[in-house]
Amino acid sequence: MPEISRRARSLGTENAFVVLAEVNELARQGKDIISFCIGQPDFPAPQNVQEAAIRAIREGKHGYTPSAGIDELREAAAGYLSRTRGGLPIRPADVVVAAGAKPFIAYAILSVTDHGAGDEVIYPNPGFPIYESQILASGARPVPIHLHEARGFSFDPDELERLITPRTRLLILNYPHNPTGGLLSRRELEQIAAILKRHPQVWVYADEIYSRLVYGEAFFSIAQVPGMLERTIISDGASKTWAMTGWRIGFTANPLLAPLFTRWITNTESCASQISQWAAVEAINGPQDAAESMKASFLARRDLIVRLLNEVPGVSCLVPGGAFYVWPNVTEACRMIGAADSEQFRKRLLNEAGVALLADIHFGMRVPGEGQHVRFSYAASKEAIEKGVARMAAFIRKNTQKAA
């Protein structure tokens, strides 16, 4: 029989979708499941965006577009990225559009590393699992940099300095962060930039897809640090800000790599959906009331879920600075109910209490000495949050009594 490549056999996945399959199977069996698994807004796309898509369909805008995207969207995205990042001089020619922001992770790694050369990519751990998956698939060496609870789930810049070698080609930054909701402050980003200036061979992939979901402070991009724009790949998109996950529109900006990204798109997806591109033009250029309303709702839910989780026996939860995730520490809760680790805790919570969430191992190796964590996506209704956390608390209390 023909063989499957080692690359394909070792390809990672996004475990949120794996757990979602478990949840859906239990739901088909008639089980009542409250899910906090998937990181997508629980709102429809804004009405004006929907109408723009309908207009595009009726106007016959159905065909291929240039691989880099329609001019109107590249112009809109360039202006948007500039406005939201301190007036950076981003030109439409620097912007490339793809079917979601996710493909740019692979395109960036493939564009700055060479297979078999020993090139290294530093990425956050815990982190979005596709980072490590794509680093390995490209033939580069993944180098995790650990995020620490005591630092609000950021990393120590001194640790970054220690990890960089002459073979380091790319540093992946994600802020606001998935899965912890943590931020990198302006001061931390300036410290990181100062380190990188001593290592001119290192590019930065700034995954800023949650840039509009920052609470309590203004968003600041590492590309705004003097000298960093040309070596930073700014990645953003329509999914989180305008609840357009299934529309699949992402965009990235870099003056040097834009032509290469365009060529990758030509080789893979040809172009993003033209209909979705016109909808994204309206999302960016049209009224922002719906986006601001969603953000206000997420902030209220964040405050609710953090308060409730900190009342659960054996659970402690920091207040995240952005996105729509919390990353509570369940080390003591695991001990109380006799769960070996967060994954066993997750499985029991799902099967015994009907609450679905993700364990820390779904986002990389556990950080040494940091205990056990789980991720809640609070892109869920207030009622679901209240009911789900109450079930979790009752589950821990019931099983603590049994263990005793």
Beta strands, then each sheet from edge to edge (+ up, - down):
strand 1: 34-35
strand 2: 95-98
strand 3: 120-125
strand 4: 141-146
strand 5: 168-174
strand 6: 203-207
strand 7: 232-237
strand 8: 250-253
strand 9: 325-326
strand 10: 355-356
strand 11: 358-359
strand 12: 374-377
sheet 1: 1+ 10+
sheet 2: 2+ 8- 7+ 6+ 5+ 3+ 4+
sheet 3: 9+ 12- 11+
end
